[in-house]
Amino acid sequence: MKVLVLGGCADMAVPLLSLLAEDSAVQEVVLADINETKVRQLAADHGPKFRGAVCDASDSEAVIRLMRGQDVSLSYIGPFYVFESRMACCA
């Protein structure tokens, strides 16, 4: 399974990453965040099935490109009241 974690550097997302790392059903995890340095370091810290991708959540087309080919997309992008409907419309 391929998993995309939008807002992958968010405090709420980070506890999930170790679970994804340990799950044998998960082959690849793409962490997407606007903070390039942090997302690349976080991906490197969690192992070879993780990769970091820079993404501005206000760029709907960039989000859609990242979602293509993924089995699951999780969103931790905030503030939620701003991005909730945008993320639902991307799907």
N, C-alpha and C positions, 0 to 999 in steps of 0.2 A: 504494500500500500504506500502511496505517495501522499504526504501531508504538507499543506501550506499553512504556516502560522503568520497571519498578518498582525503587525504590531508585536512581533516576536521578542522584542526587548522589554515589553511592558512588564511591570512587577507582577501582574496577574498571570502572564503567560509563562514566566520563567519556571515555576514549579512543575508545569506540565512537561517541560523539555526532558527531564531525567526519565519520566515515564515513557516518553516516545523513544528515547535512546535504548531503553531496556526491552521494548516491545518487539518481539521477533517478526510480527506481521508488518511492521513499519520498515520499509526499505530505504526511504528517502524523506528527509524533512527540510523544507525550504523555510528559513526564517526571513521574513520581510519586514523591514523597518526603515524609517527615514534616516536614522542615525547609522551611517555607514561603518564607522569605526567600531561601534558597539555591536552591531549585528554580525559583522565578520568575526569579531573576537568570540562572541557567544557561540556562534556556529562551530568555530575551531575548538572551543572548550568542551563541546558535547560529542565530538567524535566524527568519524568519517562519513556517516550517513547524513550529516547536517551540512547545509551550505547557506551562506548569507546572501541576501539580495536587497539592494536598496530600492525602496519604493515610497513614493509620496501618495498617500491614500486619497488625496484630492484629485489625483490623475486616474480617472476611471479606466481609461484604456490600459494603463500600466498594470493596474490591479487585475484586469481581465486577462492580460497576457500571462501574468503569474499564475492565475487560476487554471488556465488551460493545461490539461494533462495531469492534473492533480486528482486524487480520489476523494480527498477531504480538504476543505478550506475552513480554517478557524480564524475568527477575527477578535483581536484584543485591542483594536484601534479605538482611541478615545479622543475627545470626549464622546461617549456613546450617543448622546442626544444629537450630535452633529453627524456622525458617520453611520449610525444604524441603518437608516433608510438607503443611504448611498451603497452600502455593502450588500444589502438585500437586492437592490436593482442590478448589481453587477453579476449576480449569480445566474 
